[in-house]
Amino acid sequence: MHRKKINVSTVLAGQKLGIKEVEDEIWLISFMSYDLGYIDQEQKTLQTIDNPSGTRL
């Protein structure tokens, strides 16, 4: 996002994350094949997804 470094989690420190704009100033953050949450660039907040790996049996 405009060459800015964003810390999402200490667990993912140093890992490369995927980022894709899904709406104006709303970005989807992904790691491998898991969607982790959304960044609202205007409000500067991260909204996490409850269960990024889906349901488990």
N, C-alpha and C positions, 0 to 999 in steps of 0.2 A: 504494500500500500504506500505508494509514493516514496519508496526507499526507506521507510520507517521500520524499526525493529520493535516487534510487539511480543511481550512475554505472556503466553497463554497459561503455562503451567510449569512448575519446576520439574515435573516428571518428564516433560517433553523438551527440556532444555537442550539446545543444540540440534534438535531435529528439524528437518524441513517440513513445513506444513503446506497443504494446498490452500489456495485462497481464490474465491470466485465471486464476482459481483452478481448478486441475484436480483437486486432492485437498486434504485438510486441510493448510494451510500450505505447499502446493506450487503455485507460480505459473508459468504459461507466459508467456514474454516474446516478443513479435513486433514486427517492423518491416515495414510495408507488408504484403505477403502472405507474408513469410518468418518461420517460427518459429526463434528464435535459441537458446533454451535455457530452462532451468528454474531458478527461485530456490527454495531450501529455506529458508523463513523461520525455522525452528527452529535449523538449523545455520548460517544466514547464509552460504550458499554459492551460487554460480552454476555450473550444469552446462551446458556448451554442447552444441549438437547438431552432430555432425561436418560435415554438409553441408546447410545450411538451404535451398539452392536445388534439392536433389534431384540425381538422376544426370544426367549430360550425355552426349550421343552424340558 
